Amino acid sequence: MKLYRRSMAAAVALAVGCANGVAYGSGFQLMEQNASGLGNAYAGQAAAAENASTVFFNPAGMTRIPGRQAVLAVNAIGPSAEFSNSGGSTAPLGLPSPGGNGGDAGGWAAVPNAYLTWQLAPQLWFGLGLSVPFGLKTEYDQRWVGRFQSQNSEIKTVDVNPSIAYKVNEVLSLGAGISYQRAEVKVDRSAILVPPAESRAQIDIDDSQWGFNLGVLVNLSPGTRIGLTYRSAMDYELTGNIRFSNVPVLGTATNGVRASAQLPDTISWAVAHAFNPRWEMLADITYTRWSKLKAVPLVTTSASAVVPASGVTLDTFNFQFKDTYRVGVGVNYKWSDAFTLKLGAAYDKSPVEDRFRLTFLPDSDRTWLAIGAQYRMSKQATLDIGYAHLFVKDGSINQQRGVAALPLQGNVIGNYDNHVNIVSAQFSYSF
């Protein structure tokens, strides 16, 4: 219990302080929920169930972990997102200089995870997970051409996920959990309020919601497992404020604002098959219903000297996402009783269409290549490390907001060159 309390306290501190990053799973969904699966490009995680992180990927997998186990992991995500102006970008209201390309909007960030599983009875398990299922951060150089659409943007979530699992028999296990998830959204950008002066607008909204996850694990044979898992959608009613600063004459002003958004549900089918004591294959297909996220209006809930009324739509974040899929395959080679080598590849379809790509989410289809290793330090302790490189398809952007509907946000027309590096480490301890 002391180990559990200390581990979870440390993980909570990490989650609150570090739960941000540019997400390069589908949309701004984070696949990085452990380090042990990174070496397989997270292929087959709903069937792998090799440690307590199965609380997130498939709670039914807890029935494969005897006794008690705690897992701590840290994932360092290093995306790169570089914009190049194709010549059509302009500043709002004909400002003399539209600005530059913005440099690299990516940057390294840490995403932590922590899990606990506890066998309460021969057929009953309890689990607890702390994870960051969604995250996004982009930060452009000052004076870049798109600063009126976004300068610095951040979405971060923290999910607490208590779960149970029941072993029906040697073939079938069932699992379920509830999720308490908190989301925070921040957008900082330039604004034209009194032309041609350049002011700032800082949006800060948040909300907490409840969801659930379900899982089934079927043991077809001692070496073959099939996993099926589902994580529910989350309906957020985000509230907070928008703060205007550097406003001529007024100085600063604040309006209350709200926005409604639904984050997607996900279903995953996975298989794990051991060909012999040394070789194991993992595979999966995951479907995410991103089409739930379309247009998200930002509406005032109070008045100020800048926007003197509530009920005014200040902006609409026009995601217009489409449903996506992800397919992955991985192999494990047990070099010795203590050392296992992992390899993996995956294709991850983006929900973003070229005509709706936004400056704070320059997302595109991506291909994963990954390698990892597992070292059993003792009967109780295991160390996992992994590395992945994501080859991200070049994406174009055509956000023409210097026209009638939104004349004060300028036009951003060009292309993005993206890639991602991920490095992860994990410590698992059975007690």
C-alpha positions in Angstrom: 0.0 0.0 0.0 2.9 2.4 0.7 4.3 1.7 -2.7 0.9 2.2 -4.3 0.3 5.5 -2.5 3.7 6.9 -3.4 3.5 5.8 -7.0 0.1 7.2 -7.6 1.0 10.5 -5.8 4.0 10.9 -8.0 2.0 10.1 -11.1 -0.7 12.6 -10.3 1.9 15.3 -9.8 3.4 14.4 -13.2 0.0 14.3 -14.9 -1.0 17.7 -13.7 2.3 19.3 -14.5 3.2 17.5 -17.7 0.0 16.3 -19.4 0.5 18.2 -22.6 2.0 17.5 -26.0 1.3 17.4 -29.7 -0.8 14.3 -30.2 0.1 12.2 -33.2 -2.3 9.4 -32.6 -5.5 9.9 -34.6 -6.5 13.6 -34.3 -5.2 14.6 -30.9 -5.7 11.2 -29.3 -2.7 9.9 -27.5 -1.7 6.2 -28.1 1.2 6.6 -25.6 -0.5 4.9 -22.6 2.5 2.7 -21.6 6.1 2.1 -22.7 5.8 -1.7 -23.0 3.6 -1.4 -26.1 5.6 1.3 -27.9 8.2 -1.3 -29.2 5.2 -3.0 -31.0 3.8 0.4 -32.2 1.0 -0.4 -29.8 -0.2 -3.2 -32.0 -2.5 -5.8 -30.3 -2.6 -4.0 -26.9 -6.2 -5.2 -26.3 -4.9 -8.8 -26.3 -1.3 -8.3 -25.0 -2.2 -7.9 -21.3 1.4 -8.2 -20.2 1.2 -5.8 -17.3 -1.1 -3.5 -15.3 -1.4 -1.0 -18.2 -4.1 -3.3 -19.6 -6.4 -1.3 -17.3 -6.5 1.2 -20.1 -6.2 -1.0 -23.2 -8.5 -3.9 -22.0 -9.6 -4.2 -18.3 -10.4 -7.9 -18.9 -6.7 -8.5 -19.3 -6.1 -8.0 -15.6 -7.1 -11.6 -15.1 -3.7 -12.5 -16.6 -1.8 -10.7 -13.8 -1.7 -12.6 -10.6 -1.3 -10.9 -7.2 -0.7 -7.2 -7.3 1.3 -5.0 -9.7 2.1 -1.3 -10.1 3.3 0.3 -13.3 4.9 3.8 -13.9 5.7 5.0 -17.4 6.9 8.2 -18.9 6.6 8.9 -22.7 8.7 11.7 -24.2 7.0 12.9 -27.4 8.9 15.1 -29.8 6.8 16.2 -32.8 7.9 18.6 -35.6 5.4 20.7 -37.5 6.9 23.2 -39.9 4.7 25.5 -42.0 5.8 27.0 -45.4 3.8 29.8 -47.0 2.7 29.1 -50.5 2.3 32.8 -51.3 -1.4 33.2 -50.5 -1.1 34.0 -46.8 -2.1 37.5 -45.7 -2.5 39.4 -42.5 -5.9 40.8 -41.6 -7.1 44.2 -42.8 -4.0 44.7 -44.9 -1.4 45.0 -42.2 1.9 46.0 -43.9 3.7 42.7 -43.0 1.8 39.4 -42.7 4.6 37.7 -40.8 6.9 34.7 -41.2 6.4 30.9 -41.3 6.4 30.4 -37.6 9.3 28.1 -37.2 8.7 24.6 -35.7 5.4 24.5 -33.9 6.3 21.2 -32.2 8.5 20.5 -29.3 9.3 17.8 -26.7 6.7 17.1 -24.0 6.3 14.4 -21.3 3.2 12.2 -21.0 3.0 10.1 -17.8 1.0 7.0 -17.0 0.4 5.0 -13.8 -1.5 1.8 -13.2 -2.3 -0.7 -10.4 -3.9 -4.1 -10.5 -5.0 -6.2 -7.5 -6.3 -9.7 -7.4 -9.0 -9.7 -4.8 -10.1 -13.3 -5.2 -9.3 -16.3 -7.5 -11.7 -14.9 -10.1 -11.9 -11.2 -9.3 -9.5 -8.3 -9.9 -9.5 -4.5 -9.2 -7.5 -2.0 -11.2 -6.8 1.7 -11.2 -5.3 3.8 -14.1 -4.1 7.3 -14.4 -3.6 8.4 -18.0 -3.6 11.2 -20.6 -5.9 10.0 -23.4 -6.0 13.3 -25.4 -3.4 16.0 -25.7 -2.3 18.8 -28.1 0.2 21.6 -28.0 1.4 23.9 -30.8 3.6 26.9 -30.3 4.6 29.1 -33.2 7.3 31.8 -33.3 6.2 35.4 -32.5 5.0 37.4 -35.5 4.2 34.4 -37.7 1.6 34.8 -40.4 -1.1 32.7 -38.7 -0.9 34.4 -35.3 -4.4 35.8 -35.7 -5.7 32.2 -35.9 -3.4 30.7 -33.2 -0.1 31.5 -31.6 0.0 29.0 -28.7 -2.6 26.3 -28.3 -3.0 23.5 -25.8 -5.5 20.8 -25.0 -4.8 18.4 -22.1 -6.8 15.8 -20.4 -6.2 13.6 -17.3 -8.2 10.4 -16.8 -8.7 8.4 -13.6 -10.0 5.0 -14.4 -11.0 2.5 -11.7 -11.8 -1.0 -13.2 -12.8 -4.5 -12.3 -12.3 -7.8 -14.1 -13.9 -11.2 -13.7 -12.5 -14.5 -14.9 -15.6 -16.5 -16.0 -13.5 -19.6 -16.8 -10.2 -20.5 -18.4 -11.4 -19.3 -21.8 -13.4 -16.1 -21.1 -12.6 -12.9 -19.0 -14.7 -9.8 -18.8 -13.8 -6.3 -17.6 -15.3 -2.9 -17.1 -14.3 0.5 -15.7 -15.5 4.1 -15.2 -13.5 7.2 -16.2 -13.4 10.6 -14.5 -11.8 12.8 -17.1 -10.8 16.5 -16.9 -10.1 18.6 -20.0 -8.5 22.0 -20.3 -8.2 24.0 -23.5 -6.1 27.1 -23.9 -5.7 29.2 -27.1 -3.5 32.4 -27.2 -3.5 34.5 -30.4 -3.3 38.0 -31.8 -6.4 40.0 -32.4 -7.4 43.1 -34.3 -9.9 45.0 -32.1 -9.0 48.6 -33.0 -7.3 48.6 -36.5 -4.5 48.6 -37.1 -3.4 48.0 -33.5 -2.5 44.4 -32.6 -4.0 43.1 -29.4 -4.1 39.7 -27.7 -6.9 37.2 -27.0 -6.4 34.4 -24.5 -9.0 31.6 -24.3 -9.1 29.4 -21.2 -11.9 26.9 -20.8 -12.3 23.5 -19.0 -14.7 20.8 -17.8 -14.9 17.4 -16.2 -17.0 14.5 -17.4 -17.7 10.8 -16.8 -17.3 7.9 -19.2 -16.7 4.1 -19.2 -14.7 1.3 -20.8 -15.5 -2.4 -21.4 -13.4 -5.3 -22.4 -13.5 -9.0 -23.3 -10.5 -11.4 -23.5 -10.9 -14.9 -25.0 -8.2 -17.5 -24.6 -8.5 -19.7 -27.7 -5.5 -21.8 -26.6 -2.6 -21.4 -24.2 -0.7 -19.4 -26.9 -3.6 -17.5 -28.6 -5.8 -14.7 -27.3 -8.4 -12.4 -28.8 -9.2 -9.1 -27.2 -12.1 -6.7 -27.8 -12.4 -3.3 -26.0 -14.5 -0.2 -26.1 -14.0 3.3 -24.6 -17.0 5.6 -24.5 -17.3 9.1 -25.9 -17.0 12.2 -23.6 -19.5 15.1 -23.9 -17.8 18.3 -22.7 -19.5 21.6 -21.8 -16.4 23.7 -21.5 -16.6 27.0 -19.8 -14.2 29.8 -18.8 -13.2 33.1 -20.2 -11.5 35.0 -23.0 -9.2 37.8 -21.9 -8.4 40.6 -24.3 -5.2 42.6 -23.6 -3.2 45.4 -25.2 -6.5 46.9 -26.3 -6.2 50.7 -27.2 -7.9 52.9 -24.5 -9.4 50.0 -22.6 -6.2 48.0 -21.8 -7.8 44.7 -20.8 -11.3 43.2 -20.8 -12.7 39.7 -20.1 -15.8 37.9 -21.3 -17.1 34.6 -20.0 -17.3 32.0 -22.8 -18.5 28.4 -23.4 -18.0 25.7 -26.0 -19.6 22.2 -26.5 -17.4 19.4 -27.8 -17.7 15.6 -27.9 -14.5 13.5 -27.8 -14.8 10.2 -29.7 -15.5 6.7 -28.6 -13.1 3.9 -29.7 -13.4 0.2 -30.4 -10.5 -2.1 -30.9 -10.1 -5.8 -31.9 -6.7 -7.4 -31.2 -5.0 -10.8 -31.3 -1.9 -12.2 -29.7 -0.4 -15.5 -30.9 2.7 -17.3 -29.7 4.2 -19.4 -32.5 6.6 -21.1 -30.0 8.2 -20.2 -26.7 10.4 -17.5 -28.3 8.2 -15.8 -31.0 5.0 -14.0 -30.5 2.9 -12.0 -33.0 0.5 -9.1 -32.1 -2.0 -7.4 -34.4 -5.0 -5.1 -34.1 -7.5 -2.8 -35.8 -8.9 0.2 -34.0 -11.8 2.3 -35.1 -12.4 5.9 -33.7 -15.5 7.8 -34.3 -14.0 11.3 -34.7 -17.0 12.3 -36.8 -18.6 13.3 -33.5 -16.4 16.4 -33.6 -17.6 18.9 -36.2 -18.1 22.6 -35.7 -17.4 24.0 -32.2 -18.7 27.6 -31.7 -17.1 29.8 -29.0 -20.0 31.8 -27.4 -19.9 34.6 -24.8 -21.7 34.0 -21.5 -21.1 37.6 -20.2 -20.5 41.1 -21.4 -17.4 43.3 -21.4 -16.3 46.6 -22.9 -14.9 44.7 -26.0 -17.9 42.4 -26.5 -20.9 44.1 -24.8 -23.3 41.1 -24.8 -23.7 37.5 -24.0 -24.8 34.9 -26.6 -22.3 36.3 -29.2 -20.4 33.7 -31.3 -16.8 35.0 -31.3 -15.4 32.1 -33.4 -16.2 28.6 -34.7 -13.5 26.0 -34.6 -14.5 24.1 -37.7 -12.9 20.6 -37.2 -15.3 18.7 -39.5 -13.5 15.4 -38.5 -14.2 12.1 -40.2 -14.1 8.6 -38.6 -10.7 6.9 -38.6 -9.0 3.6 -38.3 -5.6 2.3 -37.2 -4.0 -1.0 -38.0 -0.9 -2.4 -36.4 1.3 -5.5 -36.3 4.1 -6.4 -33.9 6.5 -9.2 -33.0 8.3 -10.2 -29.8 11.4 -12.3 -29.7 12.3 -13.8 -26.3 16.1 -13.7 -26.5 16.5 -15.2 -23.1 14.4 -15.6 -19.9 15.4 -12.0 -19.0 15.4 -10.2 -22.3 12.8 -9.7 -25.0 13.2 -7.7 -28.2 10.1 -5.9 -29.7 9.3 -4.6 -33.2 6.2 -3.0 -34.6 4.6 -1.0 -37.4 1.3 0.7 -37.8 -0.7 2.9 -40.1 -2.8 5.6 -38.5 -5.4 7.4 -40.5 -6.0 11.1 -39.6 -9.5 12.5 -39.1 -8.4 15.8 -40.7 -9.3 16.7 -44.3 -7.0 19.1 -46.2 -9.8 21.7 -46.6 -10.5 21.8 -42.9 -6.9 21.6 -41.5 -6.4 24.2 -38.7 -3.3 26.0 -37.6 -3.4 24.5 -34.1 -3.9 20.9 -35.5 -1.7 20.4 -38.6 -2.5 16.7 -38.5 -2.1 14.1 -41.4 -2.0 10.4 -41.9 1.1 8.7 -40.3 3.1 5.5 -40.4 4.7 4.1 -37.3 8.0 2.2 -37.1 9.0 1.1 -33.6 11.5 -0.9 -31.7 11.7 -1.8 -28.0 13.1 -4.1 -25.3 12.0 -5.6 -22.1 14.4 -6.6 -19.3 13.3 -8.7 -16.3 15.4 -7.4 -13.5 14.0 -9.9 -11.0 10.8 -11.9 -10.5 9.1 -8.8 -9.2 10.7 -6.0 -11.4 10.6 -5.4 -15.1 12.0 -2.5 -17.2 10.6 -1.6 -20.6 12.0 0.9 -23.1 10.9 1.8 -26.6 11.4 4.2 -29.5 9.2 5.0 -32.5 9.5 7.3 -35.5 6.3 8.5 -37.2 6.4 9.4 -40.8 3.7 12.0 -41.2 2.2 12.7 -44.6 2.7 16.3 -45.8 -0.5 18.3 -45.4 -1.8 21.5 -47.1 -3.7 24.2 -45.3 -6.1 26.8 -46.7 -7.7 28.8 -43.9 -9.0 31.9 -45.6 -10.3 33.9 -42.7 -9.4 37.3 -44.2 -12.8 37.3 -46.0 -16.3 38.4 -45.1 -17.2 35.9 -42.3 -14.0 36.4 -40.2 -12.1 39.4 -41.7 -9.9 39.8 -38.6 -8.0 36.5 -38.7 -6.1 36.7 -42.0 -5.4 33.9 -44.5 -3.1 31.0 -43.9 -2.4 29.1 -47.2 0.6 26.8 -47.5 1.9 23.4 -46.5 3.1 21.5 -43.4 6.1 19.2 -43.1 5.7 17.0 -40.1 7.3 14.0 -38.3 7.4 12.7 -34.7 9.9 10.9 -32.4 8.8 9.1 -29.3 10.9 7.6 -26.5 9.4 5.8 -23.5 10.4 4.0 -20.3 8.4 2.0 -17.9 8.9 0.3 -14.6 6.6 -2.6 -13.4 6.7 -4.1 -10.0 4.7 -7.1 -8.7 4.2 -7.3 -4.9 
